[in-house]
Amino acid sequence: MSDQGDMTLRYIALLIAGLSVLTCKTWAAVDVNMEDRVDVSLKGQAEISCIYTLQEPAKMIVWFTKSPGRDQSRRRIYYYDDQNEIIDEGSEYAGRINITHFYDPQNKRGSALLIINNVQLSDQKEFICTVHDVSADIGEGHTRLQIFNSPSLPVIEGLHTGISVTVEEPSKVAHCKVDDGYPRPNITWYKDRFPLQQSDGEVKISESETTKANGLLTVESDLYIKAQRTDKDAIFYCEVKYFVPSGVRMTESNEINIIVHYPTTEVTAYVSPPDRLIKEGDTVEIRCEGNGNPQPVFTFTHKGEELDYADNEMLRLENVTRSASGMYLCQSFDFDSGSVSEDSANITVHYLDQIVVTPKETVLSQGEDLTLTCNALSSLPTLTAWYKDGTRLVERHVLELHNASYDTAGLYMCEVTVPSLTELREQKSVQISVRGKPKITEEIAVGPVNKADRSVNLTCYAEGYPFPTITWTLSDKRTGQPVPVPEAENQRTDTGILSMISVRTTSELTAKCSAANELGTEDVSRKIEAFARVATTITQATSTKGTRLTVPPKQQHTGGGSGVIIAIIIICLLLIAILGSVLYFLYKKGKLPCGRSGKQDFTKEKASKDDIVMEMKSGKSEEAVLLQGVNGDKKSPTE
């Protein structure tokens, strides 16, 4: 065999020997499986599993930790073999960890489960599990523990002073803050639902992060923008994304608007309230509004004169007159831009002057004609109407009166209205008198009877001009003698005199009413019937020391009342007759003592002359019967 062949055989032999050694080593090594990372919430419970494959249970299991950073040294926290189990007392996990072991002979698989209670931020490190078999072979696995804490809700605050569109560089508009997050939360700014990104000259975002004493993080973010006019209606908010064991979550802050300052380029002037006719006496407001923010300084001018009583954006005109009509100029001056803008509003103050009636109060002769005119100056079309006694006569400014009579006389009223502005309304009256001798329009009127004093009211009305004087005379119809006339009450009307007297009707009278003026006299008479009162009074007494019985008068009734009264009177008379008979019988028998014969008196004192009285009255007559008995001197009517 050649040298080359020998070298080939030697190489193959060495390769086979090397493979044999490597295969034995692999079979002898311990296979350990662990998760790369375990996520857990702060103050929660973490479970880290260490799974190994061996023909028999592990001889020894040791747990270590290794902190991140330059220090890569391991720190043992737990030791276990078939005789001992040790949790290192000096470690930070003493009292916080538990480890359970399990081995499945059928599958040749074992496990060690590390449980960490009350997880802290300091537990975020690498955990190492080493497994030893009986042959002193070692296998190990690594798991990194990740801690999470959900942050507080984000708090947003806008800039209260506002920003100006005239500033060249981006201005700060809002601040967003989120507390107690871990790992670091991320803040994203939104404008009208669209995320904002850093851009030169338009948007700037500045963030800061603070680690608190407990290891949790506070993240703050400031938003800067170059403002535009449209930003006054935009909404801004910040969104926070943070990590949790199950993934990523998101929360949003409240929405805010920002204050944007921009110059006024256009001014609008308007009248408040709009679309309303203005009349004298009204209050009018003229408002001026610019399209900038804040509102600029305004000045108002009327007929070339600046009005110093305007309240910047509003000019208030109270109790306006027609002189307030015209154009009002509103001007603005913007201090930031130095620009001037203006607009105007025009108002018309409508009016209705007082009515002029011609002729004024007039006296006509009977049969004469008259034309009345009524005019009132107004800024709007008017409607004129004439009235008398509440009745509309004509709807025009001229009223023609023909063939004047007493019916023509009276108070005429002219009314002028503005249909388009009903508050404008004027009225004026004119008295028209018709010259003539007195005329009593009707006979003397008799009012209802006053039963208390048996009086009636008599009224007499006479027309005429000059206004007549009314005179009353009264006379007794039976005797013809004059009767005193009470004072009359006179009342002047539009066309005459109304006179009234109050007369007691104890007897039948004749009343006469006379009306006279310089042109003549007219009389009218009337008979007045008498009125009598109905009443009944009964009084009975035996002596001044005895008892007295008084029956009050009965109220007068209509219909059957008189019959009842007559029946009562008859019964009373019968009772008196019976009483007299009894007394006479006793006197004859000597049973009744007599004062004059020396016998003992039945009463110690004389009876009154009015011991028994009965008064009877009817509607038109009066009767009275008086019965007296004084110690038996006078007999009763029955005797």
C-alpha positions as CSV (number, residue, x, y, z in Angstrom):
1,M,0.0,0.0,0.0
2,S,1.3,3.4,-0.8
3,D,2.1,6.2,1.7
4,Q,-0.8,8.2,0.4
5,G,-3.2,5.3,1.1
6,D,-1.7,4.9,4.6
7,M,-2.4,8.5,5.4
8,T,-6.0,8.3,4.3
9,L,-6.6,5.3,6.5
10,R,-5.0,6.9,9.4
11,Y,-7.2,10.1,8.9
12,I,-10.4,8.0,8.7
13,A,-9.5,6.2,11.9
14,L,-8.9,9.4,13.8
15,L,-12.2,10.8,12.6
16,I,-14.1,7.7,13.7
17,A,-12.4,7.8,17.1
18,G,-13.3,11.6,17.5
19,L,-16.9,11.0,16.6
20,S,-17.1,8.2,19.1
21,V,-15.8,10.4,21.9
22,L,-18.2,13.3,20.9
23,T,-21.1,10.9,20.8
24,C,-20.4,9.6,24.3
25,K,-20.1,13.1,25.7
26,T,-23.5,14.1,24.2
27,W,-25.2,11.1,25.6
28,A,-23.6,11.8,29.0
29,A,-24.6,15.7,29.1
30,V,-27.8,16.8,31.0
31,D,-30.6,18.3,28.7
32,V,-32.2,21.4,30.5
33,N,-35.0,23.4,29.0
34,M,-36.2,26.8,30.2
35,E,-38.2,29.8,28.8
36,D,-36.2,32.6,27.5
37,R,-38.4,35.2,29.3
38,V,-41.1,35.2,31.9
39,D,-43.3,38.3,32.3
40,V,-44.9,39.3,35.6
41,S,-46.7,42.3,37.0
42,L,-45.1,44.3,39.9
43,K,-46.0,42.8,43.3
44,G,-47.3,39.7,41.5
45,Q,-46.1,36.1,41.6
46,A,-43.5,34.7,39.1
47,E,-43.2,31.1,38.2
48,I,-39.9,29.9,36.5
49,S,-39.8,26.3,35.4
50,C,-36.6,24.2,34.9
51,I,-37.2,20.9,32.9
52,Y,-34.5,18.3,32.5
53,T,-34.2,14.8,30.8
54,L,-32.3,12.0,32.7
55,Q,-32.5,8.3,33.2
56,E,-33.0,8.9,36.9
57,P,-33.8,11.9,39.2
58,A,-31.2,14.7,39.3
59,K,-28.4,14.3,41.8
60,M,-28.2,18.0,42.5
61,I,-30.1,21.2,41.4
62,V,-28.7,24.7,42.1
63,W,-30.4,28.1,41.2
64,F,-28.4,31.2,40.6
65,T,-29.2,34.9,39.6
66,K,-27.2,37.2,37.5
67,S,-27.9,40.9,37.4
68,P,-27.7,42.8,34.1
69,G,-24.7,45.1,33.5
70,R,-21.0,44.6,33.7
71,D,-21.1,42.5,36.8
72,Q,-21.6,39.0,35.3
73,S,-21.0,37.1,38.6
74,R,-23.5,34.6,39.7
75,R,-25.2,34.6,43.1
76,R,-26.6,31.3,44.5
77,I,-30.1,31.5,45.9
78,Y,-31.0,27.8,46.2
79,Y,-29.2,24.4,46.6
80,Y,-30.8,20.9,46.5
81,D,-29.5,17.3,46.5
82,D,-30.8,14.0,47.7
83,Q,-29.9,14.9,51.3
84,N,-30.1,18.7,51.6
85,E,-32.3,21.7,50.5
86,I,-30.9,25.1,51.2
87,I,-32.3,28.6,50.5
88,D,-29.5,31.0,51.1
89,E,-30.4,33.1,54.0
90,G,-28.2,36.0,52.9
91,S,-29.9,36.4,49.6
92,E,-32.7,38.9,48.8
93,Y,-35.0,35.9,48.1
94,A,-35.0,34.4,51.6
95,G,-38.6,34.0,52.6
96,R,-39.9,35.0,49.1
97,I,-39.2,31.8,47.1
98,N,-40.5,28.3,47.0
99,I,-39.2,25.4,44.8
100,T,-41.1,22.2,44.0
101,H,-39.5,19.1,42.4
102,F,-41.0,16.4,40.2
103,Y,-39.7,13.4,38.2
104,D,-41.5,11.1,35.7
105,P,-39.7,7.8,35.5
106,Q,-41.7,6.6,32.5
107,N,-40.8,9.6,30.3
108,K,-37.4,10.0,32.0
109,R,-38.2,13.7,32.7
110,G,-37.9,15.9,35.8
111,S,-38.7,19.4,36.7
112,A,-37.9,22.1,39.3
113,L,-40.4,25.0,39.6
114,L,-39.1,28.3,41.2
115,I,-42.0,30.5,42.6
116,I,-41.2,34.1,43.6
117,N,-43.7,36.0,45.7
118,N,-44.2,39.8,45.9
119,V,-42.1,40.5,42.8
120,Q,-40.1,43.7,43.0
121,L,-38.4,45.8,40.3
122,S,-35.1,44.5,41.6
123,D,-36.1,41.0,40.5
124,Q,-35.7,41.9,36.8
125,K,-32.6,39.8,36.2
126,E,-31.5,36.5,34.8
127,F,-32.3,33.2,36.7
128,I,-30.0,30.2,36.0
129,C,-30.9,26.5,36.8
130,T,-28.1,24.0,36.9
131,V,-28.8,20.2,37.0
132,H,-26.2,17.5,38.0
133,D,-26.5,13.8,37.4
134,V,-24.8,10.9,39.1
135,S,-22.0,11.0,36.6
136,A,-21.3,14.6,37.7
137,D,-22.4,15.8,34.3
138,I,-24.0,19.3,34.3
139,G,-26.8,20.9,32.4
140,E,-28.1,24.4,32.8
141,G,-30.8,26.8,31.5
142,H,-31.4,30.6,31.6
143,T,-34.6,32.6,32.0
144,R,-34.9,36.4,32.1
145,L,-37.6,37.8,34.4
146,Q,-39.4,41.0,33.0
147,I,-41.4,43.2,35.4
148,F,-44.4,45.4,34.3
149,N,-46.4,48.1,36.0
150,S,-49.4,49.9,34.3
151,P,-49.0,53.7,34.6
152,S,-51.6,56.2,35.8
153,L,-53.9,57.9,33.3
154,P,-52.3,60.7,31.3
155,V,-52.9,64.3,32.3
156,I,-53.0,67.0,29.7
157,E,-52.9,70.7,30.2
158,G,-53.2,73.4,27.6
159,L,-51.4,76.8,27.5
160,H,-53.9,79.3,29.0
161,T,-52.3,82.4,27.5
162,G,-52.8,81.2,23.9
163,I,-50.4,81.3,21.0
164,S,-50.1,83.8,18.0
165,V,-50.0,82.9,14.4
166,T,-47.6,85.7,13.8
167,V,-44.8,84.0,15.7
168,E,-42.3,82.3,13.4
169,E,-41.1,79.5,15.6
170,P,-43.3,76.7,17.0
171,S,-44.9,77.7,20.3
172,K,-45.7,75.5,23.2
173,V,-49.4,74.6,23.3
174,A,-49.8,71.6,25.7
175,H,-48.1,69.4,28.3
176,C,-48.8,65.7,28.8
177,K,-47.7,63.7,31.9
178,V,-47.9,60.0,32.8
179,D,-46.8,58.5,36.2
180,D,-45.6,55.2,37.7
181,G,-45.0,53.2,34.5
182,Y,-42.6,50.3,33.9
183,P,-41.1,49.7,31.5
184,R,-41.1,53.2,30.0
185,P,-44.5,54.3,28.5
186,N,-44.5,56.0,25.1
187,I,-46.4,59.3,24.5
188,T,-47.9,60.2,21.1
189,W,-49.5,63.5,20.3
190,Y,-52.7,63.8,18.2
191,K,-54.4,66.7,16.4
192,D,-57.9,65.9,15.2
193,R,-57.3,62.1,15.4
194,F,-54.1,62.4,13.4
195,P,-50.7,61.6,15.1
196,L,-48.1,64.4,15.1
197,Q,-44.5,63.8,14.2
198,Q,-41.5,66.0,14.7
199,S,-41.0,68.3,11.7
200,D,-38.7,71.3,11.2
201,G,-40.4,74.6,11.7
202,E,-43.9,73.1,12.2
203,V,-44.1,70.6,15.0
204,K,-41.7,70.0,17.9
205,I,-42.0,67.4,20.7
206,S,-39.9,67.5,23.8
207,E,-39.9,64.6,26.2
208,S,-38.3,63.9,29.6
209,E,-38.1,60.8,31.8
210,T,-37.7,60.6,35.6
211,T,-37.0,57.6,37.7
212,K,-38.7,57.8,41.1
213,A,-37.3,56.5,44.3
214,N,-39.4,53.3,44.0
215,G,-37.9,52.6,40.5
216,L,-41.1,53.5,38.6
217,L,-40.9,56.0,35.7
218,T,-42.6,59.3,35.0
219,V,-42.7,60.5,31.4
220,E,-43.5,64.0,30.4
221,S,-44.0,65.5,26.9
222,D,-44.4,69.1,25.6
223,L,-46.0,69.8,22.3
224,Y,-44.9,72.8,20.2
225,I,-46.6,73.9,16.9
226,K,-46.6,76.8,14.5
227,A,-50.2,77.9,14.9
228,Q,-52.6,78.6,12.1
229,R,-56.1,80.2,12.2
230,T,-57.7,76.8,11.7
231,D,-56.1,75.5,14.9
232,K,-58.7,77.5,16.9
233,D,-61.2,74.7,16.2
234,A,-58.8,71.8,16.4
235,I,-58.7,69.3,19.3
236,F,-55.5,68.0,20.8
237,Y,-54.9,65.0,23.1
238,C,-52.0,62.7,24.0
239,E,-52.0,58.9,23.7
240,V,-50.0,56.6,26.1
241,K,-48.9,53.1,25.1
242,Y,-47.5,50.9,27.8
243,F,-46.5,47.2,28.2
244,V,-48.3,44.6,30.2
245,P,-47.5,40.8,30.5
246,S,-50.0,40.0,27.8
247,G,-48.8,42.6,25.3
248,V,-49.4,46.4,24.7
249,R,-52.2,48.6,25.9
250,M,-53.2,52.2,25.2
251,T,-55.0,55.0,27.0
252,E,-55.9,58.6,25.9
253,S,-56.0,61.9,27.8
254,N,-58.9,64.3,27.7
255,E,-59.3,66.4,24.6
256,I,-58.5,70.1,24.7
257,N,-58.8,73.2,22.5
258,I,-56.0,75.7,22.3
259,I,-56.3,79.5,22.2
260,V,-55.0,80.9,19.0
261,H,-54.4,84.6,18.5
262,Y,-54.8,86.0,15.0
263,P,-55.3,89.5,13.6
264,T,-58.7,90.9,12.5
265,T,-59.0,91.3,8.7
266,E,-62.7,91.8,8.5
267,V,-65.3,93.6,10.6
268,T,-69.1,93.0,10.7
269,A,-71.6,95.6,12.1
270,Y,-75.2,94.6,12.8
271,V,-78.3,95.8,14.7
272,S,-79.7,93.8,17.6
273,P,-82.4,92.6,17.6
274,P,-82.3,92.2,13.8
275,D,-85.3,92.3,11.4
276,R,-87.4,94.5,13.6
277,L,-88.8,98.0,12.9
278,I,-87.6,100.6,15.4
279,K,-89.8,103.3,16.8
280,E,-89.2,106.3,19.0
281,G,-88.6,105.3,22.6
282,D,-87.0,102.0,21.8
283,T,-83.6,100.7,22.9
284,V,-81.3,99.7,20.1
285,E,-77.9,97.9,20.2
286,I,-75.4,98.1,17.4
287,R,-72.7,95.4,17.7
288,C,-69.4,95.2,15.9
289,E,-67.5,91.9,15.5
290,G,-64.2,91.2,14.0
291,N,-62.9,87.9,12.6
292,G,-59.8,88.0,14.8
293,N,-58.9,86.8,18.2
294,P,-58.9,88.6,20.6
295,Q,-61.4,91.2,19.4
296,P,-59.7,94.5,18.5
297,V,-60.5,97.9,19.8
298,F,-63.6,99.4,18.1
299,T,-64.8,103.0,17.6
300,F,-68.3,104.1,16.5
301,T,-69.0,107.2,14.4
302,H,-72.4,108.7,13.6
303,K,-72.8,111.6,11.2
304,G,-69.1,112.3,11.4
305,E,-69.0,112.4,15.2
306,E,-67.2,109.8,17.3
307,L,-69.4,108.4,20.0
308,D,-67.6,108.1,23.3
309,Y,-70.3,106.2,25.2
310,A,-69.8,102.9,23.2
311,D,-68.7,99.9,25.1
312,N,-66.0,98.7,22.7
313,E,-67.9,96.0,20.8
314,M,-71.5,97.4,21.5
315,L,-73.2,100.7,21.1
316,R,-76.4,101.0,23.2
317,L,-78.9,103.7,22.2
318,E,-81.7,104.1,24.7
319,N,-85.0,106.0,24.2
320,V,-84.1,106.7,20.6
321,T,-85.7,109.6,18.6
322,R,-85.9,110.1,14.9
323,S,-82.7,112.0,15.0
324,A,-80.9,108.8,15.8
325,S,-81.6,107.5,12.3
326,G,-78.7,107.1,9.9
327,M,-75.5,105.2,9.3
328,Y,-73.2,104.1,12.1
329,L,-69.6,103.4,11.2
330,C,-67.6,100.8,13.1
331,Q,-63.8,100.8,12.8
332,S,-61.3,98.5,14.3
333,F,-57.5,98.7,15.0
334,D,-55.4,95.6,15.5
335,F,-52.3,96.4,17.6
336,D,-50.5,93.2,16.6
337,S,-50.8,93.7,12.9
338,G,-51.5,97.4,12.8
339,S,-54.4,96.8,10.4
340,V,-57.6,98.8,10.2
341,S,-61.0,97.4,9.2
342,E,-64.5,98.9,9.2
343,D,-68.1,98.2,8.5
344,S,-71.4,100.1,8.9
345,A,-75.0,99.6,10.0
346,N,-78.0,101.7,9.1
347,I,-81.0,102.3,11.3
348,T,-84.3,104.1,10.8
349,V,-86.3,105.3,13.8
350,H,-90.0,105.4,12.8
351,Y,-92.4,107.9,14.4
352,L,-96.0,109.0,14.5
353,D,-96.7,112.6,15.5
354,Q,-99.6,113.8,17.5
355,I,-102.9,114.2,15.7
356,V,-104.1,117.6,14.5
357,V,-107.9,117.8,14.2
358,T,-109.5,120.8,12.5
359,P,-111.7,122.5,13.4
360,K,-111.3,122.2,17.1
361,E,-114.3,122.2,19.5
362,T,-117.2,123.6,17.5
363,V,-120.8,124.8,18.1
364,L,-123.2,124.1,15.3
365,S,-126.6,125.5,14.6
366,Q,-129.3,123.0,13.9
367,G,-129.4,122.0,10.3
368,E,-125.8,123.2,9.7
369,D,-123.1,121.1,8.0
370,L,-119.4,120.5,9.2
371,T,-116.3,118.8,7.8
372,L,-113.7,117.5,10.3
373,T,-110.2,116.6,9.2
374,C,-107.7,114.4,11.1
375,N,-104.0,114.3,10.2
376,A,-100.8,112.9,11.8
377,L,-97.3,112.9,10.3
378,S,-95.6,109.5,10.2
379,S,-92.6,107.8,8.7
380,L,-94.8,104.9,7.7
381,P,-98.2,104.5,6.0
382,T,-101.0,105.1,8.4
383,L,-104.7,104.2,8.8
384,T,-107.2,106.8,10.0
385,A,-110.7,106.1,11.5
386,W,-113.4,108.2,13.2
387,Y,-115.4,106.9,16.2
388,K,-118.4,108.1,18.2
389,D,-119.6,106.4,21.4
390,G,-117.3,103.4,20.5
391,T,-118.8,102.9,17.1
392,R,-116.6,103.3,14.0
393,L,-118.0,105.8,11.6
394,V,-115.6,106.1,8.7
395,E,-112.1,104.9,7.8
396,R,-110.6,108.0,6.3
397,H,-109.1,111.2,7.7
398,V,-112.2,113.3,6.7
399,L,-115.5,113.2,8.6
400,E,-118.5,115.0,7.1
401,L,-121.5,115.9,9.3
402,H,-124.7,117.0,7.6
403,N,-128.0,118.7,8.8
404,A,-126.8,118.9,12.5
405,S,-129.3,118.0,15.2
406,Y,-129.1,117.0,18.8
407,D,-128.2,113.5,17.7
408,T,-125.1,115.0,15.9
409,A,-123.8,116.5,19.2
410,G,-121.3,114.5,21.1
411,L,-117.6,113.6,21.5
412,Y,-115.9,112.4,18.3
413,M,-112.6,110.5,18.4
414,C,-110.0,110.2,15.6
415,E,-107.5,107.3,15.8
416,V,-104.4,107.0,13.6
417,T,-102.5,103.7,13.5
418,V,-99.5,102.3,11.7
419,P,-100.4,98.8,10.4
420,S,-96.8,97.7,10.0
421,L,-95.9,98.9,13.5
422,T,-98.9,98.5,15.7
423,E,-97.2,100.1,18.7
424,L,-97.5,103.4,16.9
425,R,-101.0,104.7,17.7
426,E,-102.5,108.1,18.4
427,Q,-106.0,109.3,19.4
428,K,-107.6,112.7,19.7
429,S,-111.1,113.8,20.6
430,V,-113.2,116.8,19.5
431,Q,-116.4,118.0,21.1
432,I,-119.2,119.0,18.8
433,S,-122.2,120.9,20.3
434,V,-125.5,121.7,18.5
435,R,-127.0,125.0,19.6
436,G,-130.7,124.9,20.6
437,K,-133.3,125.3,23.3
438,P,-133.6,122.5,26.0
439,K,-135.1,119.2,25.1
440,I,-136.1,116.7,27.7
441,T,-135.5,113.4,26.0
442,E,-138.0,111.4,28.1
443,E,-140.3,111.6,31.1
444,I,-139.0,111.7,34.6
445,A,-137.6,108.3,35.5
446,V,-138.4,106.7,38.9
447,G,-135.9,104.4,40.5
448,P,-136.6,101.4,42.8
449,V,-138.0,102.2,46.3
450,N,-135.7,102.3,49.2
451,K,-137.7,100.4,51.8
452,A,-135.6,101.6,54.7
453,D,-136.7,105.3,54.4
454,R,-139.5,105.0,51.8
455,S,-137.6,107.1,49.2
456,V,-137.1,106.9,45.5
457,N,-134.7,108.5,43.0
458,L,-136.1,110.7,40.3
459,T,-133.9,111.5,37.2
460,C,-134.4,114.0,34.4
461,Y,-132.2,114.4,31.3
462,A,-132.3,117.4,29.1
463,E,-130.3,118.1,25.9
464,G,-129.4,121.5,24.6
465,Y,-126.6,124.1,24.1
466,P,-125.8,126.2,26.0
467,F,-126.1,123.5,28.5
468,P,-129.5,124.0,30.3
469,T,-130.2,124.5,33.9
470,I,-132.6,122.0,35.5
471,T,-135.0,123.0,38.3
472,W,-137.2,120.6,40.3
473,T,-140.6,121.4,42.0
474,L,-142.6,119.0,44.2
475,S,-146.2,119.4,45.4
476,D,-148.6,117.3,47.5
477,K,-151.3,116.0,45.1
478,R,-154.0,115.9,47.8
479,T,-153.5,119.4,49.2
480,G,-151.7,121.0,46.4
481,Q,-149.2,122.5,48.8
482,P,-145.5,122.6,47.7
483,V,-143.1,120.1,49.2
484,P,-139.5,121.0,50.0
485,V,-137.1,119.8,47.2
486,P,-133.9,118.1,48.3
487,E,-130.6,119.1,46.8
488,A,-130.2,117.8,43.3
489,E,-127.1,116.0,41.8
490,N,-126.3,117.2,38.3
491,Q,-124.0,115.5,35.9
492,R,-122.9,116.9,32.5
493,T,-122.8,114.5,29.5
494,D,-121.5,115.1,26.0
495,T,-124.9,116.6,24.9
496,G,-126.8,117.6,28.0
497,I,-127.4,117.6,31.8
498,L,-128.6,114.6,33.9
499,S,-130.2,115.6,37.2
500,M,-131.3,113.4,40.1
501,I,-133.1,114.0,43.4
502,S,-134.1,111.6,46.2
503,V,-137.7,111.9,47.4
504,R,-139.6,110.4,50.4
505,T,-142.9,108.9,49.3
506,T,-145.0,109.1,52.4
507,S,-147.8,110.7,50.4
508,E,-148.7,111.0,46.7
509,L,-146.7,113.7,45.0
510,T,-146.4,115.6,41.7
511,A,-142.8,116.1,40.5
512,K,-141.9,118.7,37.8
513,C,-138.6,119.0,36.0
514,S,-137.8,122.3,34.2
515,A,-134.9,122.7,31.8
516,A,-134.0,126.2,30.6
517,N,-131.2,128.0,28.7
518,E,-131.0,131.4,26.9
519,L,-132.9,129.9,24.0
520,G,-136.0,128.5,25.8
521,T,-137.5,126.3,28.4
522,E,-139.1,122.9,28.5
523,D,-141.0,121.2,31.4
524,V,-142.2,117.6,32.2
525,S,-144.2,116.3,35.1
526,R,-145.0,113.0,36.7
527,K,-147.1,111.6,39.6
528,I,-145.3,109.7,42.3
529,E,-147.3,107.1,44.3
530,A,-147.0,106.9,48.1
531,F,-145.2,104.0,49.7
532,A,-146.3,102.7,53.2
533,R,-144.3,100.4,55.6
534,V,-145.9,97.1,57.0
535,A,-145.1,96.3,60.6
536,T,-146.9,94.7,63.7
537,T,-145.9,95.3,67.4
538,I,-147.6,93.8,70.5
539,T,-146.7,94.8,74.0
540,Q,-148.3,93.3,77.1
541,A,-147.7,94.1,80.8
542,T,-149.5,93.7,84.2
543,S,-147.5,96.2,86.1
544,T,-144.3,98.2,86.0
545,K,-142.6,95.4,88.0
546,G,-144.1,92.6,85.8
547,T,-142.8,91.0,82.7
548,R,-143.1,92.6,79.3
549,L,-143.6,90.5,76.1
550,T,-142.8,92.2,72.8
551,V,-143.4,90.6,69.4
552,P,-141.2,92.2,66.8
553,P,-142.8,93.3,63.5
554,K,-143.1,90.5,60.9
555,Q,-141.3,90.9,57.7
556,Q,-143.5,91.8,54.8
557,H,-144.1,88.9,52.4
558,T,-145.6,88.9,49.0
559,G,-148.6,86.8,48.1
560,G,-150.0,85.0,51.2
561,G,-148.1,87.1,53.8
562,S,-151.1,89.5,54.4
563,G,-153.5,86.6,55.2
564,V,-151.2,85.2,57.8
565,I,-150.9,88.6,59.5
566,I,-154.7,89.0,59.6
567,A,-155.1,85.5,61.1
568,I,-152.6,86.3,63.9
569,I,-154.4,89.6,64.7
570,I,-157.8,87.8,65.0
571,I,-156.3,85.1,67.3
572,C,-154.8,87.8,69.5
573,L,-158.2,89.7,69.7
574,L,-160.0,86.5,70.7
575,L,-157.4,85.8,73.5
576,I,-157.8,89.4,74.8
577,A,-161.6,89.0,74.8
578,I,-161.4,85.7,76.8
579,L,-159.0,87.3,79.3
580,G,-161.4,90.3,79.8
581,S,-164.3,88.0,80.4
582,V,-162.5,86.0,83.0
583,L,-161.4,89.1,84.8
584,Y,-165.0,90.5,84.8
585,F,-166.4,87.2,86.1
586,L,-163.9,87.2,89.0
587,Y,-164.7,90.8,89.8
588,K,-168.5,90.1,90.0
589,K,-167.9,87.1,92.3
590,G,-165.7,89.3,94.6
591,K,-162.7,87.2,93.9
592,L,-160.9,90.1,92.4
593,P,-160.0,92.9,94.8
594,C,-160.6,96.5,93.8
595,G,-158.3,99.4,94.7
596,R,-161.1,102.0,95.2
597,S,-163.3,99.9,97.5
598,G,-160.5,99.5,100.0
599,K,-159.9,95.8,99.1
600,Q,-156.3,94.6,98.7
601,D,-154.8,95.4,95.2
602,F,-153.9,92.6,93.0
603,T,-150.9,94.7,92.0
604,K,-149.1,97.2,94.1
605,E,-148.6,99.8,91.4
606,K,-150.7,101.1,88.6
607,A,-150.2,99.6,85.3
608,S,-148.7,101.6,82.5
609,K,-151.0,103.4,80.0
610,D,-149.3,101.4,77.2
611,D,-149.7,97.9,78.9
612,I,-151.1,96.3,75.8
613,V,-150.5,97.8,72.3
614,M,-151.1,96.3,68.9
615,E,-150.1,98.1,65.6
616,M,-151.3,96.9,62.2
617,K,-150.0,98.0,58.9
618,S,-150.6,97.0,55.3
619,G,-149.2,98.0,51.9
620,K,-151.3,101.2,51.5
621,S,-153.1,101.8,54.9
622,E,-152.3,102.1,58.6
623,E,-154.5,101.1,61.7
624,A,-153.7,101.2,65.4
625,V,-155.7,100.0,68.3
626,L,-154.9,101.1,71.9
627,L,-156.3,99.2,74.8
628,Q,-155.8,100.6,78.3
629,G,-156.7,99.2,81.7
630,V,-155.7,101.2,84.7
631,N,-156.8,99.5,88.0
632,G,-160.0,98.5,86.4
633,D,-161.1,102.2,85.8
634,K,-161.6,101.6,82.1
635,K,-163.2,98.5,80.6
636,S,-161.8,96.3,78.0
637,P,-163.2,96.5,74.5
638,T,-165.2,93.4,75.0
639,E,-167.2,95.1,77.8
